[in-house]
C-alpha cells in the first residue's frame, strides 16, 4: 500500500486487505480533528490484525504499530471497528505527544484522557470493551430504565392485529418519548450524550436516505450528521449517518431507522413485482412512504396540542453544545431538485400513512462479514 508503512499481507484474505486499507484511511481521517501541530508529530503507524482471546486492540509504542483483533473486525460493524481504532489512536497520542510512558502514568491515565478529549471521543478504560452500539441496544439495561421499559411495552402492543389499538399504542409510545425529552430538557440536569453510526456506508446518498435522517432529527430528539467513513464492501470511502443524543433517544431513533428501512425494502419488493418495475424508481416509492409517515407524525403533534399537553419540546441546548463540540467544522450542502414519478410517489405515500412502528422486527447483524459477503 502507498502512504503508511503498512506491511505486505500476501496470506490475508481479500476481506482483511480491505479492513487494513480501511484502518489506514480512518486513521488519516481521524487526524483531521487534531491541531496540525499535534498530527504532524505522530509517527505513521503500521496496521496489523492479531489473534487474541480477550484483547480487541493494541498500540505498541516501541514498534509504532496499531493492531486490531482479527475475530473482532470480522464480526462487528465498521462503526464498532472505528471505535476501537480511535481508542488506540488516543493511546498513541498519549505516548508520543504527552509522554505518558516517561511520566509513569497508567495506560488510561491523565494523558490518555486528554488525548480522548482532543479526538472528541469518550475515554473507555474498561478491561472488557463493549461497543457503544451494543450498549445502546442492551435490552437488560432497558428493563432497568422505567421510560424505556414503558416504551418497549407500548411498541409491543403496537403489533396488535387491531388497527386502532396498534395505532394508539404507537402514538402513545412516541408521546411518552416526547414527555421524557421535555422533562430532561427542562430539568436542567447534566446529561450524558453519545454518538453512534446507523445504517451502512454508501457511496452516494439517495433522497430517501436523506429524508429518513431528517425525519429522525425532527421527531425523535437526536442530532444527525453525514460522516465520511470507509466503505469495506467496496474498499473505498463513503458516507454514513451518525446520530447523537441520550442513550434512550438513540436506542429509539436507531430502532425506528432500521424498522423503516426494512419496511421500505419489503414493500418495494412487493410493489415492484406487481408493477414490473426496475430498481430505478425505488427512491420515488421510498420517498413517498416517508412523506406519508411524516404526515402521520405531524397529525399526532396537532392532537397533542389540542389535548392541552405541553408537547412543544424546546431546543435541547445541552445536546446542541455536545454536537458542536463533537463536530466543530460543520458544512451544510444544499440538495438539488430531482424529477420523480408522481404516481409511484403517491402509492408510497398511501402506504406510509399506514406504517406503525412496533416491536418484533427480525434482528440482523450489520457486522463486517455481512457487509462484505
N, C-alpha and C positions, 0 to 999 in steps of 0.2 A: 504494500500500500504506500501511497505517497503521503507526505506530510509527517505524521508522527513516526517514531521509531518502532512501528508495530512489527513483530516478528512474522515470518512466513509460516503459514499453517497448512502444509500440503495435506495433512492427515485429517483435518477437520471437515465436517460436513458443510454443504452449502449454507445451511441454516446458521451454523456457528460463524462462518465467514461474514455473513450479513450482520449478525449480532456484534461481532468485533468492529466491523466498519461503523455500525450504529453507535457503539460506545465512543469511538473516536469523534464522530460527528457531534454527539450530545456533549462531549467534553468541551469542544470548541464553542458550542452554543452557550454552555453554562458560563464560560469565561466572559461572555458579553455583559453579564450582570456585575462584573468586577471593575474597579478602577484600573485604568491602564497601568498604573504604577505597580499594581499587585499582579495582574495577569501576566505581565511581561517578565516577571521574576520567577514564575513557576516553571519547573522542568517538564518538558513534554514527556509524558509517561508512556511506557509500553502497556498494552492491554492484553490480558490473558483470561482464559477460563480455567478454573481448577475444580477438582473433585474434593468435597469435604462433607461431613455429616451434619455439622451444626453451624458452620460459618458461611454467611451469604456473600460477604465482600471483604477485601483487604487492601490496604495501601502499604507497600513495602518501601520505606524511606531509603534504605541502602541501595535498592535496585531500581528505584524510580519506576515502580510498577503498580498498576491498579488491576486487581483481579476480581472477577465475579464468579459465584458458584455456578457450575455448568448445569446442574439439575434445576436450580432456581430459574435461570434465564430461559431454559427450555420449557418451563411450565407456568410462567407468570406473564402478566400483561406488560406491555412496554412501559406503562406508567409506573408499575412496581419496580421494574429494572432501573428506570431513571432515578427513582427514589434512592435505591441502594448506591447507585453511581455517585449521586450528589453527596451522599454521606461520606463516601471515600474521598471525594474531592475536598470536602471540608477537612478531613484528616491531613491531606497533602498541604493545604493552606496553613493549617495549624503548625505543621512541622517546618515547612520551608519559609514561610513568611514570618510567623510569630516565634519560631524556635522552641516549640513545645518540648522536644527531646532534651534540649540543653537546660530547660528550666526545672526539670524533674517533675513535670506535670503528668497526671494520669491521661490516658488516651482520650477521655471525654472531659478534660479539664477546661479552664477558662479560655485557652487559645482555641480549642475546638468550638466552644460556644460562640466565640467572636467570629470564627470562620462561617458558622451556620448563619449568623446574622448578616454577614456580607453576601452570602448566597441566597438569602431570604428563604431559608428552609428551617424547619423545626429540628432542634437537636434531639436525637434519639439515642440514649445511652443504654437501652435495654440489652441484656445478653441475648434474648430471643427476639429477633426483629419480626414484627408483624406489619406488612404493608398497610398503608393508610386505607387503601381501597377495601381491605378485609376488615379493618377496624370499623369503618363507616357502615358496612353491611352486616356487622356482627349481630345476629338475632339474640344472642344471650344478653348483650348489653341493652338491646331494645326492650327486653322484658323487665329490666330494672328501671327503665325510664317511663313514667306514667303517661306522658304525652304520646310518645312513640307507641306504647302498648295500646292506647285507645285508638290511635290512627290505624294501626295494624288490624285491630278488630273490625273497625269500620270498613277497611278495604276488603276484608274477608267477607263481610256482609254484602259488599257491592258486587259480589259474584252471584248473587241471588238470581234465580230464573225469573222472578217477578220484576219486570222492568221498572216499575215505580219504586219498589224497595231498593233496587240496585242504584238507581239514580239518587235517591235520598241519602243512602249511606255514603256514596262517593262525595256528594256535595257536603255532607256533614264532616267528613274527614278533612276536606280542604278548608272548611270553616274553622275547624279546630286548629289546623296548622296556622291559619291566619291570626287567630286569637293568641296563640302561643308566641308567634313572631311579634305581635303588638305588645304583649306583656313584657317580652325580653327587651324590646327597644325602649319602652317607657320605664323599665325598671332601673336603668342607669347603672347596671352592674357590669363588671368586666366579664366579657365572654371570650371563649376560645374559638378561633376560626381555623378552618383547614381548607386546603385546595386539593382537588383531585381531577384526573383526566377521565372523561367518559366518551364512549364510542371508540372507533378505530381511526388511526391516522389515515387521511385521504389526501390525494394529490391535488384535488380541486373540490372546493366546497360547492354543493348544489344549493339552489334556492330553498328547498325544503329543509335542508340541514341547518341553514342559517335561521330560518323561521322557527324551527324547533328550539334552537338555542335561545332566541329572543323570547319565545313563549315561556321557557323556564325562568328566565330573568324577570319577566313581567309578573308572573303569577306564583312562583314557588320560592321567593325570598332568598335567592342566590345571585351572585355576580358571575359573569362569564366572559371569557376571552378566548380567541382562537390563537393557539401557540404553534410555532414551528417545532416539530419533533421528527425523529427519524421514522420512516415507514419500513419496518422489517420485511413486509410482504414483497415490496418492490425493490428494496435495497437502496432507497433514496429518500430525501426529506419530504415531509408532507405537513399537514396541519391537523390539529385535533382540538376539541373543545375542553377547556379547563373551567370548572366551576368552583366558586369559593363561598363559604358560609359556615353556619354552625353544623355540628355533626348531624342533628336531626334533620335540618333542611337539606343537607347534602344527600342524606340517605333517600329522602322522599323524591328530591329532584332527579337523582340518578335513576331511581326506580321508574319514575314517570317517563324519562327519556328512553330507557330500554323497552318499556311496555309499548310506547307509541311506535317506536321503530319496528318492533315485531308485528304490531297491528297493521302498519302500513305494508310491510313485506307480505303478510299473508293475504290481505285484501287485494293488493295489486296482482298477486299471482292468480287469484280467482277472477278478478275483473279482466285482466289482460287475456286470460284464456277464453273467457266468454266473448270478448270483443275482437279476439285475434289480433292483438296489438303487440308490437315490438317494445323494447325497453325504452325507446326514445321519449315516450310520453309519461313515464313513471313519475317524473318530477311534478308534472301538472296535477296528476292524481294525488300525490302525496301533499302537495301544497294546498289542494282543496280540502283534504282531510284535516289538516292543521288549522285551516281557516274556519272550518265548521266547529272544530273542538274549541277554538278560542272564543267563538261566538257564544258557546255554551258557558264558558268560564265568565265571560263578561255579563251574561244574563244572571249568573249566580251572584256576581258583585252587586247588581242592581237589587236583587232580592234581599241581600244583606242590609242594604241601605234603607229599604222600605220597611224592614223589620226593626229598625232603630238600633241595630247592632253597631258598635263603634269599630267598623271594619276598614276605615281609611287608615291603612298602615303607613306611617311616615317613613321618610328616607332613613335607612339604617346607617347612621354616621360612623359607628364603630366598624361596621363591615366595609364601608367606603374607605376608611383610613387604612384598614388592613389590605384592601385590594390595591390601593395606591402605593403602599409600601412594597407589596409583592411585585407590582408592575409599574415602576416609576416612569417608563418610557412607552406610553400607550399611543398608538396611532389609530385613527378612525378612517376607514376607507369606504367611500360611498359605492353602493352597488349600482348596476345599470339595469334598466327595464328590459325585460325579455318577453317576447311574444309567447303566448301559451294557448292551448286548446281549451276554449271556454266550456265546451260540453263535458270534457273529461274532468276539468276542474270542478264543475258543478256536481258531477256524480260523486267525486271525492268529498266535496263539502257536505253533501247529504249524509254520507257515512260518518263524517267527523262529528256531526251533531248527535250521533247515536253512541259515540265512544264513551265507555265507562271505565275508568281506571280501577282495577281491583287486584287483590292478592291472588297468587296461584299461577302466575305465568311460569313457564318452564325455565329453570335456571340454566344458563350456558356458561361455559368457560371462555374467557376472552384472552387466554394466555398466548404466549409467543408461538406455541405449536399450532394453535388454531389459526393464527394469522398467516402462518407460512405453509400450511399443508396445501 
